[in-house]
Amino acid sequence: MQQQLSLRKWAIDNKIWEPDSWKTFLEKDLVPFYRQAFILNELYNFLKSDKICGKNSLKDIEDEVLRNKVRVAIYGGAENPDTSFAKFMYDYFGLCAENASTFKESIELYENWGDSVKVSVHDKSWIKYIPIENLVSKLFWIIDKVCSKIGIRLSEVGIQESSPYHPLEIIEPNTLLPQAGEKPEKLISLINEFKQKAVELSVGVNPFTTFVHYSRAIPLLALKEFLGCDVDKVIELANFLELKAYSMIDGKEVELSTKSPDKVFLVYQYPRCAYSLCYNVLKLQEDFLVRIEPSIEKLHDNFIKEAISQIHVTFEPWKDYESIFTTLIEILKDTNYCKLLLENGKIKSILPGSGRAARPLFNKVWLRNFLIRIYPVISVGIIDLDTNSNIGLVFRSLAKEWIDKVIKNEGKT
């Protein structure tokens, strides 16, 4: 696996198991992205504030400079509406006249009433869809947690120590809005940089988030082999990412220690995992990044497809595994989730997430053997492991195609 080899070299070269190595992630990725998001959120709040939307009309904005800027924002370039700055502000920030339901209506309202229109912000904008306020909170939570774990202060990475936790380099919102005749270069540049940073933070592009994705559900010894370090270093890393250890014998949570590491599977989805570092880093992409820049979803799909093409796993003897895969492919017709029910360390049946009865397996497979063989596709991301209740499998895009291939090739991929 070329992707895995390059990620492995990066992880080893950067000694990713050492907490201090994550300071680079803070300084080069998280904090710059937080700064951009914070400034955009400040602008959005400014546009919605009493200084603008709180006035009865545009002409009631006392500050003449600000009034002129807002006029440009709701009507600027209207002679070429599709490429106008007003259209940009309508789509990206929801700025419009009189709660207009369309951009065309907003322009018509201003042409009819001029500065007598009331300035409004609709809720179908790009910034609202992200949603930007939640992103700022999520990024701060992650930054604060990483700072705490590596023993540094927020001010050391350029963030104010007290609420509202301003980045130390801030841009006043009103300076982002152009005057009549000016180009909105500062605002356009900020948004383009923000979108680019979202791409740079995504799984398959950013080595830190890609590593978190890869290690989110993996046998402890497989991660040890991947990193080529001592097992105690792997445990330190697992504690840093706040992964939990589960037994591959009975599927229950166990203490994360050097005892019996060959029987332990590390997972990121477990009760109360919403407060873990690993879970929140991964949720950035799912909840925010793909909304900021939709092309990230295609980049991620291509990353997964390439990774799957390089995975070669053999399920032998096939007669032992055939029953579990043929059962999974049937279950996938109705649901993308199932639970593995165990008996003395073996998978005795599979319970579909659709609420139907458990399906017994003709050949019971050792849970440990199954997880060790299937973990590469879990690490890639087409299957997720969920331990909130029993051992659960969550099937993502391309999972059915991969299972079909396993069955067609009688256990070989």
C-alpha positions in Angstrom: 0.0 0.0 0.0 1.8 3.1 -1.3 -0.4 5.5 0.7 0.2 3.5 3.9 3.9 3.4 3.3 4.2 7.1 2.8 2.0 7.8 5.9 4.1 5.3 7.8 7.4 7.1 6.9 5.9 10.4 7.8 4.6 9.1 11.2 8.0 7.5 12.1 10.0 10.5 10.9 7.9 12.8 13.0 7.7 10.4 16.0 4.0 10.8 16.1 3.8 8.9 19.4 5.5 11.9 21.1 2.9 14.6 22.2 5.2 17.4 21.2 5.0 16.3 17.6 1.4 17.5 17.5 2.4 21.1 18.1 3.1 21.3 14.3 -0.6 20.4 13.8 -1.6 23.2 16.0 0.6 25.9 14.5 0.4 25.0 10.8 -3.2 23.7 10.5 -5.6 24.2 13.4 -4.7 27.7 14.6 -4.6 29.3 11.1 -7.9 27.7 10.3 -9.4 28.8 13.6 -8.2 32.4 12.9 -9.9 32.4 9.5 -13.1 30.9 10.9 -13.1 33.3 13.8 -12.8 36.4 11.5 -15.6 35.1 9.2 -17.8 34.5 12.2 -17.1 38.0 13.5 -18.1 39.4 10.1 -21.3 37.4 10.0 -22.2 38.5 13.5 -21.4 42.1 12.5 -23.7 41.9 9.5 -26.5 40.6 11.7 -25.9 43.1 14.5 -27.9 46.1 15.6 -25.5 48.3 13.7 -26.8 47.0 10.4 -29.8 44.7 10.6 -31.0 46.3 13.8 -31.8 49.6 11.9 -35.2 50.3 10.4 -33.6 51.1 7.1 -30.3 51.4 5.4 -30.4 55.2 5.6 -30.7 54.9 9.4 -27.1 53.6 9.7 -25.4 56.6 11.3 -21.9 55.9 10.2 -21.7 57.2 6.6 -18.7 55.0 5.6 -20.4 51.9 6.9 -23.7 52.9 5.2 -21.9 53.2 1.9 -20.2 49.8 2.4 -23.5 48.1 3.2 -25.1 49.6 0.1 -22.3 48.1 -2.0 -22.9 44.8 -0.3 -26.6 44.6 -1.1 -26.5 46.3 -4.5 -22.9 46.5 -5.8 -22.5 45.4 -9.4 -26.2 44.9 -9.9 -25.8 45.8 -13.6 -24.2 42.3 -13.9 -26.1 40.5 -11.3 -24.7 37.0 -11.7 -21.2 38.1 -11.1 -21.9 41.0 -8.8 -20.5 41.5 -5.3 -24.1 41.8 -4.1 -24.8 38.3 -5.4 -21.6 37.1 -3.6 -22.8 38.6 -0.3 -26.3 37.2 -0.8 -25.0 33.7 -1.4 -22.2 33.6 1.1 -23.5 35.7 4.0 -27.2 36.0 3.3 -27.2 39.8 3.1 -30.3 41.2 1.3 -33.0 43.8 1.3 -36.2 43.3 3.3 -35.9 39.5 3.9 -36.1 38.9 0.2 -36.6 35.3 -0.7 -34.3 35.5 -3.8 -31.4 37.6 -4.9 -33.5 39.0 -7.8 -36.2 40.1 -5.4 -33.5 41.8 -3.2 -32.2 43.8 -6.1 -35.7 44.8 -7.2 -36.5 46.0 -3.7 -33.5 48.2 -3.5 -34.2 49.6 -7.0 -37.7 50.5 -5.9 -37.0 51.8 -2.4 -33.3 52.8 -2.4 -31.8 53.4 1.1 -35.3 53.1 2.6 -35.0 49.3 2.5 -34.3 47.4 5.7 -31.2 45.3 5.6 -31.7 41.6 6.4 -29.8 38.4 6.6 -31.5 35.2 5.3 -30.7 31.8 6.7 -29.9 29.9 3.5 -26.3 31.2 3.1 -23.0 29.4 2.8 -21.8 30.8 6.2 -25.0 29.6 7.9 -24.8 26.2 6.3 -21.3 25.5 7.6 -22.4 26.6 10.4 -19.5 29.0 11.2 -20.3 29.6 14.9 -20.2 25.8 15.6 -17.0 25.4 13.7 -15.3 28.1 15.7 -16.4 26.4 18.9 -15.3 22.9 17.7 -11.9 24.2 16.6 -11.3 26.0 19.9 -12.2 22.9 21.8 -9.7 20.8 19.8 -7.0 23.4 20.1 -7.5 23.9 23.8 -7.4 20.1 24.4 -4.2 19.6 22.3 -2.5 22.5 24.1 -3.5 21.0 27.5 -2.1 17.6 26.4 1.3 18.9 25.3 1.5 21.4 28.1 1.5 24.8 26.4 -0.6 27.9 26.8 -3.1 29.2 24.2 -1.0 32.4 23.9 2.0 30.3 22.7 0.0 29.4 19.6 -1.5 32.8 19.0 -4.8 32.7 20.8 -6.0 35.0 23.6 -6.1 33.3 27.0 -9.6 34.5 28.0 -13.1 34.5 26.4 -13.9 35.2 23.5 -10.4 33.7 22.7 -9.5 36.0 19.9 -6.7 35.0 17.6 -3.9 37.5 18.4 -3.9 38.7 14.8 -7.4 39.8 14.1 -9.1 41.8 11.3 -11.9 44.2 12.1 -15.1 43.0 10.3 -16.0 46.3 8.7 -12.6 46.5 7.0 -13.5 43.4 5.0 -16.3 45.3 3.2 -15.3 47.4 0.2 -16.3 51.0 -0.5 -17.9 51.9 -3.8 -15.3 51.5 -6.6 -13.1 49.2 -4.5 -12.5 45.5 -5.2 -13.4 43.1 -2.4 -10.0 41.5 -2.5 -9.5 41.2 1.2 -12.8 39.3 1.8 -12.5 37.2 -1.4 -8.9 36.3 -0.4 -9.9 35.3 3.1 -12.7 33.0 1.9 -10.4 31.4 -0.7 -7.7 30.8 1.9 -10.4 29.4 4.3 -11.6 27.0 1.7 -8.0 26.0 0.8 -7.2 25.4 4.4 -10.3 23.2 4.7 -8.9 21.1 1.9 -5.5 21.0 3.5 -7.0 19.7 6.7 -9.0 16.9 5.1 -8.3 13.2 5.4 -6.0 12.0 2.6 -4.4 15.4 2.3 -3.3 16.3 5.8 -0.9 13.8 7.4 -2.2 14.4 10.9 -5.9 13.9 10.2 -5.1 11.0 7.8 -3.1 9.3 10.6 -6.0 9.9 13.1 -8.3 8.4 10.5 -6.1 5.4 9.9 -5.5 4.7 13.6 -9.1 5.3 14.8 -9.9 1.6 14.9 -7.0 -0.8 14.7 -5.4 -3.8 16.6 -2.9 -2.4 19.0 -0.2 -4.6 17.6 -0.9 -3.6 14.1 -0.4 0.1 15.1 2.8 -0.9 16.9 4.1 -2.7 13.7 3.0 0.3 11.6 5.0 2.7 13.8 7.9 0.4 14.6 8.1 1.6 18.2 7.7 0.0 21.6 4.2 -1.0 22.8 4.3 1.5 25.6 4.7 4.3 23.1 1.7 3.1 21.2 -0.3 3.1 24.5 0.9 6.7 25.1 -0.3 7.6 21.7 -3.7 5.9 22.2 -4.1 7.8 25.5 -3.2 11.0 23.7 -5.9 10.4 21.0 -8.2 9.1 23.7 -8.8 5.8 22.0 -10.3 3.0 24.1 -9.1 -0.6 24.3 -11.5 -3.5 23.6 -10.9 -7.2 23.9 -10.9 -9.2 20.6 -12.0 -12.2 22.7 -15.3 -11.0 24.2 -15.7 -7.5 22.8 -15.6 -5.8 26.1 -13.6 -2.7 27.2 -10.3 -3.6 28.9 -7.6 -1.6 30.5 -5.1 -0.1 28.0 -1.9 -1.7 29.2 1.0 -3.7 28.0 -0.6 -6.9 29.2 -1.9 -9.1 26.3 -1.5 -6.4 23.6 -2.2 -9.1 20.9 -5.8 -9.4 22.1 -6.6 -5.6 22.1 -8.3 -3.6 19.4 -8.2 0.2 19.7 -11.4 2.1 18.9 -12.6 5.7 18.8 -16.4 5.1 18.9 -17.5 4.2 22.4 -19.9 5.5 25.1 -19.0 9.2 25.8 -16.6 9.3 22.8 -18.0 12.7 21.9 -15.5 14.2 24.3 -12.4 12.4 22.9 -9.8 14.1 20.8 -9.8 11.5 18.0 -13.5 11.6 17.6 -13.6 15.4 17.3 -10.7 15.7 14.9 -12.5 13.2 12.6 -15.9 15.0 13.0 -14.3 18.2 11.6 -14.4 16.7 8.1 -17.8 15.0 8.4 -19.6 18.0 10.0 -17.8 21.0 8.6 -15.1 20.7 5.9 -17.3 19.1 3.3 -19.7 22.0 3.8 -17.0 24.6 3.4 -15.6 23.0 0.2 -17.8 20.3 -1.4 -14.9 19.1 -3.5 -13.4 17.5 -0.4 -16.0 14.8 -0.6 -14.7 13.7 -4.0 -11.1 14.0 -2.9 -12.0 11.7 0.0 -13.8 9.2 -2.2 -10.7 9.0 -4.5 -8.4 8.6 -1.5 -10.5 5.7 -0.3 -10.8 4.1 -3.8 -7.1 4.2 -4.3 -6.4 2.8 -0.8 -8.9 -0.1 -1.3 -7.3 -1.0 -4.6 -4.0 -1.6 -2.7 -5.5 -3.7 0.1 -4.8 -7.5 -0.3 -6.5 -9.6 2.4 -7.1 -13.3 2.4 -9.8 -15.0 4.4 -8.7 -18.6 4.8 -10.0 -21.1 5.1 -12.8 -19.6 3.0 -15.4 -22.1 4.2 -15.0 -20.6 7.7 -15.6 -17.1 6.5 -18.1 -17.6 3.7 -21.1 -17.6 6.0 -20.3 -14.3 7.6 -19.7 -12.5 4.3 -22.8 -13.9 2.6 -24.8 -12.9 5.7 -23.4 -9.4 5.6 -24.2 -8.9 1.9 -27.8 -9.9 2.7 -28.0 -7.5 5.6 -26.7 -4.6 3.5 -29.8 -4.8 1.4 -31.8 -3.3 4.3 -29.4 -1.5 6.6 -25.8 -0.2 6.8 -25.4 -1.4 10.4 -25.2 -4.7 12.3 -24.0 -6.1 15.6 -21.8 -9.2 16.0 -23.1 -11.5 18.7 -20.5 -13.6 20.4 -20.2 -16.9 22.1 -17.0 -18.0 23.8 -14.9 -15.6 21.6 -16.6 -16.6 18.3 -19.1 -14.7 16.2 -22.2 -16.9 16.5 -24.7 -14.6 14.7 -25.2 -11.2 13.2 -28.0 -8.8 14.3 -29.1 -6.4 11.6 -29.6 -2.8 12.5 -33.0 -2.8 10.8 -34.6 -4.5 13.8 -34.9 -7.9 12.2 -34.0 -11.1 14.0 -30.3 -12.2 14.4 -29.0 -14.4 11.6 -27.1 -17.4 12.9 -23.8 -18.3 11.1 -23.2 -21.8 9.8 -19.6 -21.6 10.7 -18.6 -19.6 13.8 -15.6 -17.4 13.3 -13.2 -16.2 16.0 -13.8 -12.5 16.6 -10.1 -11.9 16.9 -9.3 -13.6 13.6 -12.0 -11.7 11.8 -11.0 -8.3 13.2 -7.3 -8.8 12.4 -8.1 -9.7 8.8 -10.7 -7.0 8.3 -8.9 -4.1 10.0 -7.2 -2.7 6.8 -10.6 -1.8 5.3 -11.7 -0.4 8.7 -8.6 1.8 8.7 -9.3 2.9 5.2 -12.8 3.9 6.2 -15.4 1.8 4.3 -16.3 0.0 7.5 -16.4 1.6 10.9 -16.3 -0.2 14.3 -18.8 0.8 16.9 -18.5 -0.4 20.5 -21.4 1.6 22.0 -23.3 -1.7 22.4 -21.6 -5.0 21.6 -19.3 -5.0 18.6 -21.0 -3.1 15.8 -20.1 -2.7 12.1 -21.1 0.5 10.2 -20.9 0.2 6.5 -19.9 3.2 4.4 -19.8 3.9 0.7 -18.0 1.1 -1.3 -18.4 -1.5 1.5 -20.9 -3.5 -0.5 -18.7 -3.5 -3.5 -15.7 -4.7 -1.4 -17.8 -7.5 0.2 -19.1 -8.6 -3.2 -15.4 -8.9 -4.3 -14.5 -11.0 -1.3 -17.3 -13.4 -2.0 -16.7 -13.5 -5.8 -13.0 -14.3 -5.2 -13.7 -16.8 -2.4 -12.0 -14.8 0.3 -9.3 -13.0 -1.6 -9.0 -9.3 -2.5 
